[in-house]
C-alpha cells in the first residue's frame, strides 16, 4: 500500500487502540474506550474507518434502529480535513443504512458546526428540528443546541 493510498474499511475490536487515539486527538468530548469497544462489539452497529498508509485518519459510526439508522459519530483527523474524507465516510454510512432496509438515516449536530451541516445538506439531509441545550459546553462556551436532521432512504 502506498503512503497516500486511502482505504475505507469496517473496523473491528483489533482497531480499538487506533480508534481511541483518534477520538482523543480529534474532539473536545471524545468517546471513551469502553464506549468504543461496546460499539465495535454491537451487532446492530457498523464502524467504518478511513486509513491513509497505516494510519487511521477518520471514522464513522452508525447504528441500526427498528425503522431508522442513526449516525452516531463522524470524525476526520485535523490534518486530513477538507480532502473529501468525511463525504466518503458519509457515503459509506448511507449505503450501509440502505443495506439494512431502514426508512431514514438520522443524525444530530452542533448548530455551530457549519462544515458538518454543509456536508449533510449536500448529501440530501433535511432539518427536522432542534434539541435546546443538548450538547455540553466546549472550550468555555455555553450549552449548545443540536440540529436534528434526516435523510429519507425508503
C-alpha positions in Angstrom: 0.0 0.0 0.0 1.4 3.4 -1.0 1.5 6.0 1.9 -1.0 8.3 0.2 -3.5 5.5 -0.6 -6.8 6.0 1.1 -8.7 2.9 2.2 -12.2 2.7 3.7 -12.9 -0.5 5.7 -15.0 -1.8 8.5 -13.3 -1.5 11.9 -13.3 -4.3 14.5 -12.1 -4.8 18.0 -8.5 -5.1 16.8 -8.8 -1.4 15.8 -9.8 -0.2 19.3 -6.5 1.4 20.3 -6.2 3.4 17.0 -9.9 4.4 17.2 -9.5 5.6 20.8 -6.4 7.6 19.9 -8.2 9.2 17.0 -11.1 10.1 19.3 -8.8 11.6 22.0 -6.9 13.7 19.4 -9.9 14.8 17.5 -12.6 16.4 19.6 -13.4 18.1 22.9 -15.8 15.4 24.1 -14.3 12.1 22.9 -15.9 8.7 23.2 -14.3 6.6 25.9 -12.5 3.3 25.1 -15.3 1.4 26.8 -17.9 3.1 24.7 -15.9 2.5 21.5 -15.5 -1.2 22.5 -19.2 -1.6 23.1 -20.0 -0.1 19.7 -17.4 -2.2 17.9 -19.0 -5.3 19.5 -22.6 -4.3 18.8 -24.1 -6.4 16.0 -26.5 -3.6 15.2 -23.7 -1.1 14.7 -21.2 -0.5 11.9 -17.9 1.4 12.4 -16.2 2.4 9.2 -12.6 3.7 9.2 -10.6 5.5 6.7 -6.8 4.9 6.5 -4.0 6.7 4.8 -1.0 4.5 4.8 -1.1 2.6 8.0 -2.7 5.4 9.9 -6.4 5.6 10.9 -7.4 9.2 10.0 -11.2 9.1 10.2 -14.2 7.0 11.2 -18.0 7.0 11.2 -20.3 5.1 13.4 -23.9 4.2 12.5 -26.4 2.0 14.4 -29.5 0.3 13.2 -32.7 1.1 15.0 -36.1 -0.6 14.5 -37.1 1.5 11.5 -34.3 4.0 11.1 -30.5 4.2 11.4 -28.6 6.8 13.3 -25.3 8.3 12.5 -23.7 8.5 16.0 -20.3 9.9 15.0 -18.2 11.0 12.2 -14.6 12.3 12.7 -11.6 13.1 10.5 -8.2 14.0 11.9 -7.5 17.7 11.9 -4.6 17.4 9.4 -6.7 15.3 7.0 -9.8 17.6 6.8 -11.0 19.4 3.6 -10.0 16.4 1.4 -13.4 14.8 1.0 -12.8 12.0 3.6 -15.9 12.9 5.6 -18.1 12.8 2.5 -16.7 9.4 1.6 -17.4 8.1 5.1 -20.9 9.6 4.9 -21.5 7.8 1.6 -20.5 4.5 3.2 -22.8 5.1 6.1 -25.7 5.9 3.7 -25.0 2.7 1.8 -24.8 0.6 5.0 -28.1 2.1 6.1 -29.8 1.4 2.7 -28.4 -2.2 3.0 -30.3 -2.6 6.3 -33.5 -1.5 4.6 -34.3 1.3 7.0 -36.6 4.2 6.2 -34.4 7.1 7.3 -30.9 8.0 8.4 -31.0 10.3 11.4 -28.3 12.5 13.0 -27.8 15.4 15.3 -25.1 18.0 15.0 -24.0 21.1 17.0 -25.6 24.2 15.5 -22.2 25.8 15.4 -20.6 23.0 13.2 -21.2 24.7 9.9 -18.8 22.4 7.9 -20.7 19.3 9.0 -24.1 20.9 8.4 -23.0 21.8 4.9 -21.8 18.2 4.3 -25.1 16.8 5.5 -27.2 19.2 3.4 -25.1 18.4 0.3 -25.9 14.7 0.9 -29.6 15.5 0.9 -30.3 15.7 4.7 -33.3 17.8 5.8 -33.5 19.8 9.0 -36.2 18.3 11.3 -35.9 20.4 14.5 -33.6 21.3 17.4 -32.9 20.0 20.8 -32.3 23.0 23.0 -29.1 22.9 25.2 -28.4 19.3 24.2 -24.6 19.5 23.9 -22.4 20.2 27.0 -20.2 23.3 26.9 -16.9 23.1 24.9 -14.0 25.5 25.5 -15.8 27.7 27.9 -18.9 28.1 25.7 -22.5 27.7 26.9 -24.5 24.5 26.3 -25.4 24.3 22.6 -28.4 23.2 20.6 -28.4 20.1 18.5 -29.8 20.4 15.0 -31.8 17.3 14.1 -31.5 16.1 10.5 -32.7 13.1 8.5 -32.2 11.6 5.1 -35.1 9.6 3.6 -33.9 6.2 2.3 -37.1 4.3 1.5 
